[in-house]
């Protein structure tokens, strides 16, 4: 059965009691209702169709979740051919938005309301000749979808009405609005006391509806085949996110670690990267890209992603993504892409150091690090520093025949964003989880451990080098023992002793065939920074940045804030264009307001952290030796900084009832 057909049928079943009109749902005097007809979901077929119906509803918010996560951040810029809707968002003038296609809060509430209907109506005790409640899995899946949708909504609108029951009649009285921390705390209440039971159930009985798609097309190709299990949000990840937003860092770290290091989930970082062909920085050509750029084609394959929103292959079949035409040059847009890299992203990329580990000819051991000497010389801009950006964002200039009339309609600069998959909009992938684990660990006062994820990877050798004081702190993080995060490498998966000769260049580019590999050791993991910066583990200049001027002794708070500076850059380098950026900036700004030295101390967020970066998206300085923030857009900075610590409504779009 086609993906279109099964999702269309399922949506009809899911919202057979459907929302008559969403137009006024957020107004307290709304007449909008979801009629429930006293219907109880007590048939397994109904619950399957209901879940698939939510997946279809997720398609409607896929593009805007990406766009609204990026366009309010510091990594993208609008082109001269950007639509008015995109340009209005980029200009941060949200109160004047009118009929903007991306400003549709009600589509998120449609998902939430239908999830609430399901969660309040489904019979989770129903067994029918089974040893376990057979509809409980769908209940957990829907609870995870609801939580994810609410987190996105709160990131977009700042403070949002919270409903834990379906809207089945008039909304009476004032509806309480919660900020994202409060939303996360409210959602955790819906999981409270049931997390362990839910996790154990999903480990044994997670729903599996088989495969969708894979239909033959007229040109001989096939649509993408989707595995249903890859469409469900893992419960450990949504719990990790909820605890991270709620600023309960210990439990966030435990859930992320449990997802990555569970008995059946050995998610190694892997050693996919993009690098120079030789120490002379001879650039790899297209003919050998497969050997020297293993990055892009692997991180968005089965090796890299965890779950996603499936999109239709064509408009005839249903909802398709427009991200291809927004980020890419296509025939449909005459090569005029609408969003591209910002100067801020370019500056973050080129200011990195690309490090390789040289070795003496008379000795097989590595002896000293070296850097790309001509970093600021004649090299093409994106081949300086970190190489990931030039791997995922390809540009070329087209040459038209003289006198070609059609050429005037086409953009001569051709852009291809290799992160776009027209039939899959990513929700989670491995590196995103590792980065969030690092974020949580850092705020557990474990900066060495967090930074190890960026620099070296959490392998046994790295864990052994972490100070005993830090390991002791892990035993009591606000009363929670999280020391199990150091059990990434266990005795059950020991590595055979390996000589230096078994590794060809470094952990990042070495052979894994020489290993009896156990989870997370030097042969199958490395620091995420090595994805595009060479041998980060051997780079003495890639370290936690702290102020040691005038004999100042760095504090633990200095180290934590220094790791966050490295972390937010790594998030930019690794996850640009994927829709996470504004949320990452917002979350870390919130963390930093807990620090006594912060200008936002005691408030909702350290507004300066976000404001400074966004205000530099068009003016960031590329030269390492010049202040990155020298040429900030001060009007934008002042708008986004506000009073420095209160929840700043200028960061967020405006709900319909506030316009």
Residue, then its C-alpha position, 0 to 999 in steps of 0.5 A: x500500500x502506498x504511503x499516501x494511501x495508508x496515511x490518508x486513511x489513517x488520518x480520517x480514522x484518527x480525526x473522525x471526531x475531528x476539529x471543525x475549525x482551528x481558526x479560533x482555538x487559542x482564544x479563550x472564548x473559542x467555539x472550536x471543539x473536537x467532538x468525541x462522540x463518547x468514542x473509546x479507542x479500544x480496537x488495535x486497528x483504530x490505534x494503528x491508524x491513529x498513530x499513522x494519522x499523527x505522522x501525517x499531521x507531522x508532515x504539515x509542520x516538518x518544513x516550518x520546524x526546520x525553517x523557524x529553527x534556523x532563520x532566527x539563529x545565526x547560521x543562515x542568511x536570506x538570498x535576494x530571491x527569498x520569499x517575503x515570508x522568509x524575509x519577514x522572519x529573518x528581520x525579527x519583526x514578528x508582531x507585524x507578520x500577517x498570513x505568513x505561511x510559517x506562522x501557523x501555531x494551530x497546526x502544532x495544536x492540531x497534533x497536540x489536541x489529537x494526541x490528547x484525544x488519543x491519550x485520554x480515550x485509548x484502552x491501555x489495559x486491552x490484551x486480546x490473547x496477548x501477555x501484554x497490553x497491546x495498545x500501550x505501545x501506541x499510547x507511549x508513541x503518542x505521548x512522545x509525539x505530543x511532547x516533541x510537538x509542545x517543545x517545538x511550539x514553545x521554542x517558536x512562540x515563547x509562552x504557550x497555552x498548555x492543555x493536558x486534555x483534548x479540547x472537546x468543547x468551549x475553552x472557558x476562562x483564562x488558559x495558563x501560558x507556560x514558557x518552555x521550561x514550564x512546558x517541559x516540567x508539565x510534560x514530565x508530570x505526564x510521564x511521572x512514575x511511569x518512565x521505567x515501565x514505559x521504557x521496559x515496555x517499548x524495549x520489548x513490544x515497540x510497535x512495528x507496522x512494517x514498511x511503507x513506500x517503495x512504490x515504482x515510479x514511471x521513470x523506473x525509480x522507486x519512492x523511498x521505503x520507510x521502516x515504521x520503527x524509524x518514524x517513532x521518537x525514542x522515549x529515552x530521547x524525548x525524556x532526555x530533552x524534557x529533562x534538559x529543557x527543565x534544567x534537570x541535567x543529571x536525569x537528562x544525561x542519564x537518559x541520553x547515556x542510556x539511549x547510546x549505551x544500552x545493551x541493544x543500542x551501541x551507538x558509536x560516534x563512528x569515524x566518518x569525516x572529511x579531510x585533506x588528502x595529504x599533509x600538503x593540503x592537496x584538496x580531494x577531487x570528485x574522483x576520490x571523494x568516496x575515499x576522503x570524504x566519508x562524512x556527508x554520505x554516512x551521517x545521513x544514512x542508516x549509520x547516522x540518523x535515528x528517526x525522521x518525519x516521512x514526506x511524500x515523493x510528489x504532490x499527487x501523493x500528499x504533503x511534500x517538502x519545499x526545503x529542496x527549493x529553499x536551500x537548493x538551486x533547482x530547475x523549479x526555482x531557476x537556481x535561485x535558492x532562498x536561504x544560504x550560509x550566513x557570514x556568521x556560519x562561514x566565520x565559525x567554520x574558517x576560524x577553526x584550526x585543521x590539525x594533522x598529526x605528523x610523524x618522524x620518518x624513523x619512528x612509527x609513533x606520532x610526534x607532533x601536531x601541525x596545522x594548515x599553514x596557508x589557512x588565510x591565503x589563497x585557498x577557497x574560503x570554505x576550504x579553510x579551517x573546518x571542512x564540513x561546511x564545504x562538504x554539505x554545502x556545495x557551490x559552483x558557478x554556471x557559464x551560459x552560452x553567449x547570447x543565451x536569452x534564458x540565462x537572464x532568468x537563471x542564477x549563475x551561482x548554483x547551490x546544493x545542500x547535501x543535508x536535504x532529503x526530499x522524503x525524510x525530515x530528520x528529527x534525531x541523529x547520533x551526533x545530535x544526541x552526543x552533543x546534547x549529552x555533552x551539554x547535559x554533562x557540562x551542566x552536571x559540573x563535569x566539563x572535562x567529560x563533556x569536552x571529551x565528547x568534542x575532542x577525543x570521544x568517550x573511549x576508555x583511554x579518555x575516561x581514564x584520563x578524566x580527573x578523579x575529582x570530576x569522577x567523584x562529582x558524578x556520584x552526586x549531582x544534586x543527589x543523583x549518582x550519574x557515575x554510570x556515564x563512565x561505563x561506555x567501555x565495559x569488560x565485556x567488550x574488551x579490545x585486543x592490544x593493538x600496536x601503533x602500526x595497526x593505526x594508519x594515521x590517527x584514531x580519526x582516519x585509522x583502520x578498524x579492521x585491526x581491532x576486536x572492537x568493543x563499544x566506544x574505543x579508539x577504533x570506532x569513535x573519536x571527538x566530534x570536532x574531528x569530523x571536519x578539523x583533522x586530528x582534534x585529539x592531538x590538537x593542543x590548541x583545541x582546549x577548554x577556553x578560560x581566562x588566565x590573564x594576570x595570573x587568574x586561577x580558572x574556576x569550575x564555572x569558568x570551565x563550564x562556560x568555556x565548554x559551552x563556547x566550544x559546544x555552541x560552535x560545534x553545534x554550528x559546525x555539525x548541525x547547521x541547516x538542520x533546524x536545531x540552531x535557535x533551540x540550541x542558542x535558547x537552551x544554553x542561554x537559559x543554562x548560563x543564567x544560573x551562573x553567579x558571574x552571568x549578566x543574566x544571573x537569576x533571570x530566564x536566560x543570559x540574553x547576551x549569549x543569544x543576542x550577540x551571535x544573532x546580531x553578528x550573523x551578517x557581520x562576523x569577522x573571518x580573521x582569527x586575530x580580530x574580534x569576532x563580534x567587532x561589527x555587530x548590528x547594534x540595533x538587532x543586538x539591543x532588541x534581542x538583549x532587552x534587559x539582559x535576563x527576562x524572557x524576551x518576547x522579541x525572540x518569539x513569534x506571536x500567538x493568534x490571541x496576542x495579535 
